[in-house]
Structures are given as structure tokens and as C-alpha cells.
Amino acid sequence: MPNANPLRRTLATLTGIALLLVASVAFAQRPTLEEALAANPNLATVQDLIVTSGYIASLDDLGRYTFFAPTDAAMASLSEDEFAYLRRDRGALDVLFRHHMIQGAVPPDALARMDAVTTVEWTRLALKVRNGTLHVGGVPIRSEPVRIDRGYLYVIDQVLQPQGATDVKDLLGLPVVD
């Protein structure tokens, strides 16, 4: 059967293409980070900052990622000076977002097995399970993550601080005024 081998190769190729198409359609049905943020009314501030700053476009270089999104209440805990600084300084905003993001799509069960993660900003965040709740950087994760097109979105109730930092000013390098 000399013709069976080319036929098998053709069928195998077509099967592979079909599987890739099915996988890409399933993958494409997940919301983008921007869509997932917009769908959660408690994340309006982060969604606005990410969209208006243009930060979302820089994620193309990152590939797959996991984002820990502070709620509106968490963002409201920043001082007026800190928030104004973030609004006017794209670099500072990038630092803040990179400190809330890790490379790779990391599901909750994998996070729960880790002691710490390194953020895209090269800061470390401790991971710990307390009373059945996963904490990142000492902050509890509020709910199940949202699976997004390129990773995971976790909702947190505080702005994450790097180890040893006392407030957002330490992260952003803002002068401390007494």
C-alpha cells in the first residue's frame, strides 16, 4: 500500500490543523484583561488607569501573565498625592502595575504550592495559605480568579507593597514628607 502513507500524513496534518483551530477558538473566547476588569464594577479604577495610560499595549511583550488587581477601595486608600502622581507619571504607574503582575498564567492550585513569586518589576511577593485563603504579599485573594485570554486575574483588597516597604511611596520612590 504505497499510497497509504501519504494519505495518513495528510489526515494527520488535517487533524492537527483542526485541533489547533478548536483550541484557538476556545482560547479566544476568554475575556481580555481589559474586558475582565471592565466586567467587575469593583475594578473600575484599575481598569481606567490601565486603559488611559496605554499600559495594556505593553502586555503584548509579556506573553502569558497573572495580574493581582487592587479593588477600587484599595486604590482609594492611596493618598491624594500618590494617586495624582500615578495619574500624571506613566513610569510610576507602570512600576505599580508591574509589581502586581507575574509572568506566566498561574492557576490558584499552583500559587498555593509556592512560597513566593517574583513580579514583573523584580520584587518578591510572599504566598501563604491561611485558614483556607490564599494570601499574596500578605493580602488575601478575595474570590476565584478570572481566567483571561493570556492568564489569570485575581482580585485583592489592598495595593501590594514590596517586602520591606511601608507604603506605596516606597514602591514608587516618592519623597516622604512629614
N, C-alpha and C positions, 0 to 999 in steps of 0.2 A: 504494500500500500504506500507507494511513494508520494501520493498527494495528501495523505492524512496528516503528515507533519506540518505542511504549510497551513492546512485548514485549522489544525489545533492552535497554531501560533496566531492566526487571525482571530479565532474565537477567544483565545486568552487575552489578546490585545483589546478586543471589543468589550470583554467582560471587565478588564481593568479600567477602561475608559468609563464604562457605565458606573462602576463603583466609585470612581473619582467624582463623577458628576453628582451622584447621590450624596456623597459625603460633603461636597462643596455646597449643595443646596441646603442640607441640614445645618451646616456650619453658618451659612449666610443668613439663616432665619433667626439667629441670636441677635439681640439688640447691640448696637454700638455702645461705647461708654457714654457718649453724649445722649443717646436715646434712653439708656437706663437711668442716667442722672435726671433727665427731664421727666421721666415717668414717676419719680419719687418726689413728692412735694416737700419732703424734709431735706432735700439736697439742692434746692434752688440756688443757694448762694454759690456753692462749689460749681454747679453747672454754669451759672452766669460767668464766673471768673474763668473757667476753662474755655468757654466759647469766646468771650470778648477778648481774652488775652491771645488767642490763637494757639494756645498750648496743645490743643487736640491734634493739630497738624504735626507736631514734633513726635507724636506717638508712633508715626509710621516707621521711624527708625528703630523703635524699641522691639518690635515683633510682638510676642505674647507677653502679657503683664497681669499683675494683680494690683488693684487700687483700693486703698483704705480711705473711704470718703467721709470726712467730717460732716456732721449734720449742720443745719442752719443754726441750731442752738450752740453748737461747738464753735462755729465761726463767729457768732455773736459774742462769745466770751473773749474774743480778742479786743484789745483796747482800740479806741478810735484811731490813734496814731498808727498802730500796727496794721489795721485794716486799710487805712488810707495809703500807707506805704505799699502794701500789696497791690492795691488798685493802680498806683502810678508807676510801679517798678516791676516790669516784666521779669527781670532776673530774679528778684526776690520771690515772686510768685512761682517761678519755675523751681526754685530751691524748695519751697514749701510743698509743691506737688510731687517733686522727685523724692522727698522724704516720706511721702505717703504711698509710694509705689515700689513694687519689687518686680524684677524681671521674671517672666515665666507665669503661666496660668496655674496657680497653686490652689487646689481644692482644700476644703476645710480639714478633711482627714489627714492630708499631708502636712498642713500647718500645725495640727495638733501633735504631730510626732517630732516637730522641730523645737529646738531650744531658742533659736533666734534666726532672723533673716537680715540680709543686707539690702538696704534700699538702693534705688537708682542714684540717690545722692551720696552713696557710700557711707551712710550712717547705719548703725545696727539697731534693730528693734527686738527686744526680748519677746518670746512667745511662751505662754503658760496657760494651762487649763486649770481654772479654779471653780469648784462647785459645778462642774459640767459646762462651764462657759469659757470659750477661748478668749484670751486677752492678748492684744498686740501692743507692745510698748506700755504695758500696764493698763491699757484701755480695753474694756470688754467690747466684743463684737456683738452688735445689737440683734441681728437676725441672720437667717440663712443668706448666703451670698447670692448675688445675681450672676448667672453665667452670661457673659457678654461675648461678642464675636471673637475677641482676642484674649480672653482671660476671665477674670473674676472681679466683681465689685463687692466689697464688704462695707457695711455702714457702721461708723463708730461715733460716739458721743463727745469726743474731745479731739482737739488738734494735737497730733502726735508730737512729742518732744524727743530729741535725741538723748541718749543716755548722758547724764551729767548736766543737761540743760535745765534751767529753771523756768524759762518761758520762751515764747516764740521769738523774742528779741535775740536770744542766744542762737537760735537756728538761723535767723536772717542776718545776724551780725549788726543789729541796730544798737545805737548807743543807749546805755542805760542812764536815764535822767531821774535824779532823786527829787 
